[in-house]
Amino acid sequence: MTFTVPQARKLLTELPGPKSVALQERRERSVSRGAGTLANIYMDHGSGAILVDVDGNQLIDLGCGIGVTTIGHAHPEVAAAAAAQAGKLTHTLFTVTPYENYVRVAEKLAEITPGDFEKHSILVNTGAEAVENAVKIARKFTGRRAIVALDHAFHGRTNLTMAMTYRPWPERAGMGPFPGEIYSVPISYPYRDGLSGEEAAEKTIDYINTHIGASEVAAFFVEPIQGDGGIIIPAPGYFKRLSEFCTENGIVFVADEIQAGLARTGVWFSIEHHGVVPDLITTAKGIAGGFPLAAVTGRAEIMDAVQPGGIGGTFGGNPVSTAAALAVFDIIERDGLLEQAQRVEKALWARIGDWADRFDIVGDVRGKGAMFGVELVKPGTKTPNPEALAFVLKYVTTHGVIALDAGSWDSVLRIMPSVVISEELINDAASVIEDAFEALAAASA
């Protein structure tokens, strides 16, 4: 990839700079405060793993807009594909007068998703919309109503997906009532439960059997690697046993790959790390390089259980977004971005893998590919430390590094760079985070 911005951190002003401060004042007069922001630093453009703000500062992006720009910011081939399509056709609605791009994306999803069986897809706009449609499809196929999700899950901000999301603040507070027949069940959390995957799975299964009843469950939704939940990676064997349980009981097993899928973790879909083939997969975020697009893909007999007109939407599978997605697929394959994600994983382990030994506020470092979590704790304990995370995030953002918060206790530093990030940028960003740890220790002394 040719970068249009030098891949280096460079600060010309304090952060936020004067132009960002002025924009923030305008924002406060016109934008709902409900659309909160991690860092009030306004961006102008970007390339690769670097964002450039309106004051000309270059920041290292460890967030990718929460996992969206996996292949890098403003990839020129994606921009060109979208521009060419916009010059021909921007909208017609696939369910009125269809077009080829939609079909080509569905064909590609059938090719790259796990499972050697016929697969069909529906294209929508957002991850939450994909999850909602997966719920509808599973309920229609099974004739059941109950939906199961895992503790610490995040599935969206619509009314239904908020009900499937674990923590009450800030997503759900004051937003109810929520739909019924939604259940949260225990997850494998190796750092905190100390259980093997098989042991944790039996705990999850026992909860379903004793609190819900397996025969009542339409679908079991899992994030193979939980993003907002704190980069929780269940122990080996956990999902294999749950998948077997779902098959035994006629439950649709759904892998929510909205954040971890599409090459981020060194494979197309993070469920592949667990050796499991789901019945349905939801995708979004990284699928179109920054354009809004999402999908539900799965077994043809499940996807086709819905009557014509039962699923769809005005902008789902928009011609421009699907053109961008086709370019993204090509770039991932041609440029070996699965291997690039594996390179990033090795670089991150080499650079930050010893943080739990070096810093007493770091309880655990975990990750796959370009998706890592650093769990912060009270020194000498496993007690979550949200105050430390707030300090670290404020420090790094004012020093030119954009990272993310995560975790049900707001105590996990989430690191999700583009898979094209260089080792030099990883080292620089890690040094800034280490400076934050040291500044916190000094402030606490």
C-alpha positions as CSV (number, residue, x, y, z in Angstrom):
1,M,0.0,0.0,0.0
2,T,1.2,3.5,-0.8
3,F,0.7,5.8,2.1
4,T,-0.4,9.4,1.5
5,V,0.7,10.4,5.0
6,P,4.1,9.6,6.5
7,Q,3.7,6.8,9.0
8,A,5.0,8.6,12.0
9,R,3.5,10.4,15.1
10,K,4.1,14.1,14.9
11,L,2.6,16.8,17.2
12,L,2.6,20.4,16.1
13,T,0.2,21.7,18.9
14,E,-1.1,20.6,22.2
15,L,-4.0,18.1,21.9
16,P,-6.6,19.0,21.3
17,G,-5.3,21.8,19.1
18,P,-7.0,25.2,18.6
19,K,-9.0,24.2,15.6
20,S,-10.3,21.1,17.4
21,V,-11.2,23.3,20.4
22,A,-13.2,25.6,18.2
23,L,-15.0,22.7,16.5
24,Q,-15.8,21.3,19.9
25,E,-17.5,24.5,20.9
26,R,-19.6,24.4,17.7
27,R,-20.4,20.7,18.4
28,E,-21.7,21.5,21.8
29,R,-24.2,23.9,20.3
30,S,-25.6,21.5,17.7
31,V,-24.9,17.8,18.5
32,S,-26.6,15.7,21.2
33,R,-24.4,15.1,24.2
34,G,-25.6,11.5,23.9
35,A,-23.2,11.0,21.0
36,G,-20.2,11.0,23.4
37,T,-16.6,11.1,22.2
38,L,-13.5,9.5,23.6
39,A,-11.2,12.3,22.5
40,N,-12.4,15.7,21.2
41,I,-9.7,15.8,18.6
42,Y,-11.2,16.4,15.1
43,M,-9.7,14.5,12.2
44,D,-9.2,15.8,8.7
45,H,-7.6,12.8,6.9
46,G,-5.6,9.7,7.3
47,S,-3.6,7.0,5.7
48,G,-2.5,3.6,6.9
49,A,-2.3,3.7,10.7
50,I,-2.0,7.5,11.0
51,L,-4.8,10.0,11.5
52,V,-4.2,13.7,10.8
53,D,-6.3,16.2,12.8
54,V,-7.5,19.6,11.7
55,D,-4.4,21.2,13.3
56,G,-2.0,19.1,11.3
57,N,-1.1,16.7,14.2
58,Q,-0.4,13.1,13.2
59,L,-1.7,10.5,15.6
60,I,-1.1,6.8,15.8
61,D,-4.5,5.1,15.5
62,L,-4.8,2.0,17.7
63,G,-8.6,2.0,17.4
64,C,-9.6,2.0,13.7
65,G,-12.9,3.5,14.5
66,I,-13.5,0.4,16.6
67,G,-12.2,-2.1,14.2
68,V,-13.5,-0.7,10.9
69,T,-10.4,0.5,9.0
70,T,-8.6,-2.9,9.3
71,I,-6.8,-2.4,5.9
72,G,-5.8,1.2,6.8
73,H,-7.4,4.6,6.5
74,A,-8.6,5.9,3.1
75,H,-7.1,3.0,1.1
76,P,-6.8,4.5,-2.4
77,E,-8.2,1.4,-4.2
78,V,-11.3,1.3,-2.0
79,A,-11.8,5.1,-2.5
80,A,-11.5,4.6,-6.3
81,A,-13.9,1.7,-6.4
82,A,-16.5,3.6,-4.4
83,A,-16.0,6.8,-6.5
84,A,-16.4,4.8,-9.8
85,Q,-19.6,3.2,-8.5
86,A,-21.0,6.5,-7.3
87,G,-20.6,7.8,-10.8
88,K,-22.8,5.0,-12.2
89,L,-25.4,4.1,-9.6
90,T,-25.8,5.2,-5.9
91,H,-29.1,3.5,-5.1
92,T,-32.0,1.5,-6.5
93,L,-32.8,-0.8,-3.6
94,F,-31.9,-4.5,-4.2
95,T,-35.4,-5.7,-3.3
96,V,-37.0,-3.5,-6.0
97,T,-34.5,-3.6,-8.9
98,P,-31.4,-5.6,-8.0
99,Y,-27.7,-5.2,-9.1
100,E,-24.6,-7.3,-9.4
101,N,-22.5,-6.0,-6.6
102,Y,-24.9,-7.3,-4.0
103,V,-24.7,-10.8,-5.5
104,R,-20.9,-10.7,-5.8
105,V,-20.6,-9.8,-2.1
106,A,-22.9,-12.7,-1.1
107,E,-20.9,-15.0,-3.3
108,K,-17.7,-14.0,-1.7
109,L,-19.1,-14.3,1.8
110,A,-20.2,-17.9,1.0
111,E,-16.7,-18.6,-0.2
112,I,-14.8,-17.3,2.8
113,T,-17.0,-18.1,5.8
114,P,-16.4,-21.4,7.5
115,G,-18.4,-24.5,6.5
116,D,-18.5,-26.8,3.5
117,F,-22.2,-26.3,2.8
118,E,-24.5,-24.1,0.7
119,K,-24.7,-20.6,2.2
120,H,-26.9,-17.6,1.6
121,S,-26.6,-14.0,2.8
122,I,-28.5,-10.8,3.4
123,L,-26.8,-7.4,3.3
124,V,-27.8,-4.6,5.7
125,N,-26.2,-1.4,7.0
126,T,-24.9,-1.9,10.5
127,G,-23.7,-4.6,12.9
128,A,-26.8,-4.1,15.2
129,E,-29.0,-4.5,12.1
130,A,-27.3,-7.7,11.2
131,V,-27.8,-9.1,14.7
132,E,-31.5,-8.2,14.6
133,N,-31.9,-9.9,11.3
134,A,-30.1,-13.0,12.6
135,V,-32.5,-13.1,15.5
136,K,-35.5,-12.9,13.2
137,I,-34.1,-15.6,10.9
138,A,-33.3,-18.0,13.8
139,R,-36.7,-17.5,15.3
140,K,-38.5,-18.1,12.0
141,F,-36.4,-21.2,11.3
142,T,-36.8,-22.8,14.8
143,G,-40.3,-21.6,15.8
144,R,-38.8,-20.7,19.1
145,R,-38.4,-17.4,20.9
146,A,-35.6,-17.4,23.5
147,I,-32.3,-15.8,22.5
148,V,-29.1,-16.5,24.5
149,A,-26.0,-14.3,24.7
150,L,-22.9,-14.4,26.8
151,D,-22.0,-12.3,29.8
152,H,-19.9,-9.3,28.8
153,A,-21.4,-9.4,25.3
154,F,-21.9,-6.3,23.1
155,H,-24.3,-6.8,20.2
156,G,-25.5,-3.2,19.4
157,R,-27.5,-0.2,20.5
158,T,-30.9,-0.8,19.0
159,N,-33.7,-1.8,21.4
160,L,-33.3,-5.5,20.7
161,T,-29.5,-5.6,20.6
162,M,-29.3,-3.5,23.8
163,A,-31.3,-6.3,25.5
164,M,-28.6,-8.7,24.3
165,T,-25.8,-6.4,25.5
166,Y,-24.4,-7.2,29.0
167,R,-23.6,-4.0,30.9
168,P,-26.2,-1.4,31.8
169,W,-24.0,1.7,31.5
170,P,-23.9,3.6,29.3
171,E,-25.7,1.7,26.6
172,R,-28.9,0.6,28.3
173,A,-29.3,3.0,31.2
174,G,-32.8,4.6,31.1
175,M,-33.6,3.1,27.7
176,G,-36.1,0.3,28.6
177,P,-38.3,-1.5,28.5
178,F,-36.5,-4.1,26.4
179,P,-37.8,-7.1,24.6
180,G,-38.4,-10.3,26.5
181,E,-37.0,-13.8,26.0
182,I,-33.4,-12.5,26.0
183,Y,-31.0,-14.3,28.4
184,S,-27.4,-13.7,29.4
185,V,-25.3,-16.8,30.4
186,P,-21.8,-17.3,31.9
187,I,-18.8,-17.1,29.6
188,S,-15.3,-18.6,29.8
189,Y,-13.1,-15.8,31.1
190,P,-9.7,-17.5,31.7
191,Y,-8.1,-14.6,33.6
192,R,-10.9,-14.5,36.1
193,D,-12.5,-17.9,36.3
194,G,-9.5,-20.3,36.0
195,L,-11.6,-22.9,34.3
196,S,-10.8,-25.0,31.3
197,G,-12.9,-24.5,28.2
198,E,-14.8,-27.7,28.8
199,E,-15.4,-26.8,32.5
200,A,-16.7,-23.3,31.6
201,A,-18.9,-24.8,28.8
202,E,-20.6,-27.2,31.2
203,K,-21.3,-24.2,33.5
204,T,-22.8,-22.3,30.6
205,I,-24.9,-25.3,29.5
206,D,-26.1,-26.0,33.1
207,Y,-27.3,-22.4,33.3
208,I,-29.2,-22.7,30.0
209,N,-30.8,-26.0,31.1
210,T,-31.8,-24.9,34.6
211,H,-32.8,-21.2,33.9
212,I,-34.2,-21.3,30.3
213,G,-34.6,-24.8,28.9
214,A,-32.6,-25.8,25.8
215,S,-35.8,-26.7,23.9
216,E,-36.9,-23.1,24.2
217,V,-33.8,-21.5,22.7
218,A,-33.9,-20.3,19.1
219,A,-30.3,-19.0,18.9
220,F,-27.1,-18.8,20.9
221,F,-25.1,-15.7,20.0
222,V,-21.4,-15.6,20.7
223,E,-18.5,-13.2,20.0
224,P,-15.5,-15.6,19.5
225,I,-13.4,-12.7,20.8
226,Q,-15.4,-10.2,22.8
227,G,-14.5,-6.7,21.8
228,D,-16.3,-4.2,24.0
229,G,-16.4,-6.9,26.7
230,G,-12.7,-6.6,27.1
231,I,-11.0,-8.7,24.4
232,I,-12.1,-11.8,26.3
233,I,-10.9,-15.0,24.5
234,P,-12.6,-18.1,25.9
235,A,-10.4,-21.1,26.8
236,P,-9.8,-23.8,24.1
237,G,-12.6,-26.2,23.8
238,Y,-15.3,-23.8,25.1
239,F,-17.0,-23.0,21.8
240,K,-16.5,-26.6,20.5
241,R,-18.6,-27.9,23.3
242,L,-21.2,-25.1,23.0
243,S,-21.5,-25.8,19.3
244,E,-22.1,-29.5,20.0
245,F,-24.7,-28.6,22.6
246,C,-26.5,-26.3,20.1
247,T,-26.5,-29.1,17.4
248,E,-27.8,-31.6,19.9
249,N,-30.7,-29.3,20.8
250,G,-31.7,-27.7,17.5
251,I,-30.3,-24.3,18.5
252,V,-28.9,-22.0,15.8
253,F,-25.3,-21.2,16.7
254,V,-24.5,-17.6,15.7
255,A,-20.9,-16.2,15.6
256,D,-21.0,-12.4,15.9
257,E,-17.9,-11.5,13.9
258,I,-18.8,-7.8,13.6
259,Q,-15.6,-6.6,15.4
260,A,-13.2,-9.6,15.2
261,G,-14.0,-10.8,11.7
262,L,-12.7,-9.9,8.2
263,A,-8.9,-10.6,8.7
264,R,-8.4,-8.7,12.0
265,T,-7.2,-11.7,13.9
266,G,-5.0,-13.4,11.3
267,V,-7.8,-15.5,9.8
268,W,-10.9,-14.5,7.9
269,F,-13.2,-15.1,11.0
270,S,-12.1,-15.4,14.6
271,I,-14.3,-18.5,15.2
272,E,-11.7,-20.3,13.1
273,H,-9.3,-20.1,16.0
274,H,-11.7,-22.3,17.9
275,G,-12.1,-24.9,15.1
276,V,-15.9,-24.4,15.1
277,V,-18.3,-23.9,12.1
278,P,-21.3,-21.7,13.1
279,D,-24.7,-21.9,11.5
280,L,-24.9,-18.1,11.0
281,I,-22.2,-15.4,11.0
282,T,-22.8,-11.7,11.3
283,T,-20.3,-9.3,9.8
284,A,-19.9,-5.5,9.6
285,K,-17.2,-2.9,10.6
286,G,-14.1,-4.0,8.5
287,I,-16.1,-5.4,5.6
288,A,-16.1,-2.3,3.4
289,G,-13.1,-0.2,4.5
290,G,-15.2,2.5,6.3
291,F,-18.4,2.4,4.2
292,P,-21.6,1.3,6.0
293,L,-22.3,-2.4,5.2
294,A,-23.1,-5.5,7.2
295,A,-24.3,-9.0,6.5
296,V,-25.8,-12.2,7.9
297,T,-24.4,-15.3,6.2
298,G,-25.3,-18.9,6.9
299,R,-26.7,-22.2,6.1
300,A,-29.1,-21.8,3.1
301,E,-31.9,-23.7,4.8
302,I,-31.8,-21.4,7.8
303,M,-31.4,-18.2,5.8
304,D,-34.2,-19.2,3.4
305,A,-36.7,-20.0,6.2
306,V,-37.9,-16.3,6.1
307,Q,-40.7,-15.5,3.6
308,P,-39.8,-13.0,0.8
309,G,-40.1,-9.5,2.2
310,G,-39.5,-10.7,5.8
311,I,-36.0,-9.3,5.9
312,G,-34.4,-6.4,4.0
313,G,-34.1,-2.6,4.2
314,T,-33.9,0.5,2.1
315,F,-30.2,1.0,2.1
316,G,-29.0,-2.6,2.8
317,G,-26.2,-3.7,0.4
318,N,-26.0,-0.2,-1.1
319,P,-24.1,-0.2,-4.5
320,V,-21.3,2.1,-3.3
321,S,-20.7,0.2,-0.1
322,T,-20.7,-3.2,-1.9
323,A,-18.2,-1.8,-4.4
324,A,-16.0,-0.8,-1.5
325,A,-16.4,-4.3,0.0
326,L,-15.4,-6.1,-3.2
327,A,-12.2,-4.0,-3.2
328,V,-11.5,-4.8,0.4
329,F,-11.8,-8.6,-0.3
330,D,-9.4,-8.2,-3.2
331,I,-6.9,-6.2,-1.1
332,I,-6.9,-8.7,1.8
333,E,-6.2,-11.6,-0.5
334,R,-3.7,-9.9,-2.9
335,D,-1.7,-8.2,-0.2
336,G,-1.7,-11.1,2.2
337,L,-3.4,-9.2,5.0
338,L,-4.2,-12.3,7.0
339,E,-0.4,-12.8,7.3
340,Q,0.0,-9.1,8.1
341,A,-2.4,-9.5,11.0
342,Q,-0.3,-12.4,12.2
343,R,2.8,-10.2,11.9
344,V,1.1,-7.5,14.0
345,E,0.2,-10.1,16.7
346,K,3.9,-11.2,16.9
347,A,5.0,-7.6,17.2
348,L,2.5,-6.8,19.9
349,W,3.4,-9.9,22.0
350,A,7.1,-9.0,21.6
351,R,6.5,-5.4,22.7
352,I,3.8,-5.6,25.3
353,G,3.5,-9.2,26.3
354,D,5.6,-8.7,29.5
355,W,3.5,-5.7,30.8
356,A,1.8,-7.8,33.5
357,D,5.3,-8.6,34.9
358,R,6.6,-5.0,34.6
359,F,3.6,-2.9,35.7
360,D,1.7,-3.7,38.9
361,I,-1.5,-2.2,37.4
362,V,-1.5,-4.6,34.5
363,G,-3.3,-7.8,35.4
364,D,-3.4,-9.5,32.0
365,V,-2.4,-9.0,28.4
366,R,-4.3,-11.0,25.8
367,G,-5.0,-10.9,22.1
368,K,-5.1,-12.4,18.6
369,G,-3.9,-10.7,15.4
370,A,-4.5,-6.9,15.6
371,M,-6.9,-7.2,18.5
372,F,-5.4,-7.0,22.0
373,G,-6.6,-6.1,25.5
374,V,-4.7,-4.9,28.5
375,E,-6.7,-5.5,31.7
376,L,-5.9,-2.9,34.4
377,V,-6.3,-3.8,38.1
378,K,-5.7,-2.5,41.5
379,P,-2.0,-3.4,42.3
380,G,-1.7,-6.8,44.0
381,T,-5.3,-7.8,43.2
382,K,-7.6,-8.7,40.3
383,T,-10.0,-5.8,41.2
384,P,-10.8,-3.8,38.1
385,N,-9.2,-0.4,37.9
386,P,-11.4,2.0,35.8
387,E,-9.6,5.0,37.3
388,A,-6.3,3.8,35.9
389,L,-7.8,3.3,32.5
390,A,-9.3,6.8,32.4
391,F,-5.9,8.2,33.3
392,V,-4.1,6.2,30.7
393,L,-6.6,7.1,27.9
394,K,-6.4,10.8,28.7
395,Y,-2.6,10.7,28.8
396,V,-2.1,8.8,25.5
397,T,-4.7,10.8,23.5
398,T,-3.0,14.1,24.5
399,H,0.3,12.5,23.4
400,G,-0.8,11.5,20.0
401,V,-2.1,7.9,20.4
402,I,-5.7,6.9,19.9
403,A,-6.6,3.8,21.9
404,L,-10.0,2.5,23.2
405,D,-11.6,1.5,26.4
406,A,-13.4,-1.8,26.9
407,G,-14.6,-4.2,29.6
408,S,-17.7,-4.5,31.7
409,W,-15.9,-2.6,34.5
410,D,-14.3,0.0,32.1
411,S,-10.8,-1.4,33.0
412,V,-9.4,-2.9,29.7
413,L,-7.2,-0.9,27.3
414,R,-8.2,-2.0,23.9
415,I,-5.6,-2.0,21.1
416,M,-7.0,-2.6,17.6
417,P,-4.7,-1.1,15.0
418,S,-4.8,-1.6,11.2
419,V,-3.1,-4.7,10.1
420,V,-0.7,-2.6,8.0
421,I,0.7,-0.8,11.0
422,S,4.5,-0.9,11.2
423,E,6.7,-2.3,14.0
424,E,8.0,1.2,14.4
425,L,4.6,2.6,15.1
426,I,3.7,-0.2,17.5
427,N,6.9,0.5,19.4
428,D,6.3,4.2,19.5
429,A,2.6,3.8,20.7
430,A,3.7,1.2,23.3
431,S,6.3,3.7,24.6
432,V,3.6,6.3,25.1
433,I,1.4,3.9,26.9
434,E,4.3,2.9,29.2
435,D,4.9,6.6,29.9
436,A,1.2,6.8,30.9
437,F,1.7,3.9,33.3
438,E,4.8,5.5,34.8
439,A,3.0,8.9,35.1
440,L,0.1,7.2,36.9
441,A,2.5,5.5,39.3
442,A,4.2,8.8,40.1
443,A,0.8,10.5,40.6
444,S,-0.3,7.8,43.0
445,A,3.0,7.7,45.0
